[in-house]
Amino acid sequence: MTQNDMVAVDELVREIARALVDEPAAVEVQSVDRAETTILRLRVAPEDVGKVIGKQGRTARSVRTILGAVSMKLHHRYTLDILEEDDEG
């Protein structure tokens, strides 16, 4: 897996989130590399958290499904954490 692949996955999640929220400028994606996994931490404006989670978590589940497909293609596991305002890493 190359650095360009990692940047592309970050950008993919960022663009999906920007399309869903009312404040796209507040969308941030941080990558945390672990041994065999990259954790993508998504932070949005507090009033937009529900939009990226969706009813009964359906939107978040859909984004995680896309990340699963990307993980299979790139042979590297990606997980998504949606952070709320008071969450700290």
N, C-alpha and C positions, 0 to 999 in steps of 0.2 A: 504494500500500500504506500502510495506516495503522498507527499505534503499537499499536492494539488487535489488528490482525492478527498483529503480531510477538509480542505477549504471548500470544496464543492458541496460536501455534505452539510457543512455549517451554513453555507449560503442557501442551500435547498430549504432547510428548516427555517431560516430567517425569512425567506421569501414567502413560504407558506403562511407563516405567522403574520407577516405584514399584510397579506391578502385578507386575513380574518379579522383583524383588530381595527378599532377606530383611531388609534394613535400609532401609526406604523413607525414613527421616529423613536418611540420608546422601546422597540423590540431589540433585545440583545441575546446573542447566543454565545455561550462560553464553552469551550471544549476542555474536558478533563481526561487526560489519557491515563489508563490503567494498563495492566499487563496485556490483556487480550481484548480489552473493551475501551471504547471512547464514550464517555458520558457527555451528552449535550445538554447543557443547562439553559433553558429558555426562560427569559424574564420579560414580562410585558407590563404595561401600565396596570395598576391595581383594578381599575374598572374593566379591563379587557381579559382578565384571567378566565372568566366564565366563557368567553368566546373561544379561547383556544382549547378549553377542556370540553365544551359542548354538553348537550343534554346527556345525562348518564355516562359521560366520558367518551361519547362516540367520536368526537373530533380528535381528541388526544389519541384514542385507539387507532384511528385512521392514519394519523401521522406516524405512529409507532409501527403500523403495518408497512408503510412506505419505507421506514428505516430498516425494517426487517428484510425487505427485498434488496435494499442497497447493501446491507450487511452480507447477504448471500453473494451478491455480485463481486464485492470487493474483498471477500474473505476476511472481514474484520467486523466485530460486533459493535453496534451503536445502540445506545439507550437514550431515552429522552426523559429529563426531569423538568417539570414545569414548576418554577419557583414562584412563591407568593411574596408579597412585599416584605413580610417579616422573616422570611427564610434567609439564612446565612449559610455560606458554603464552608 
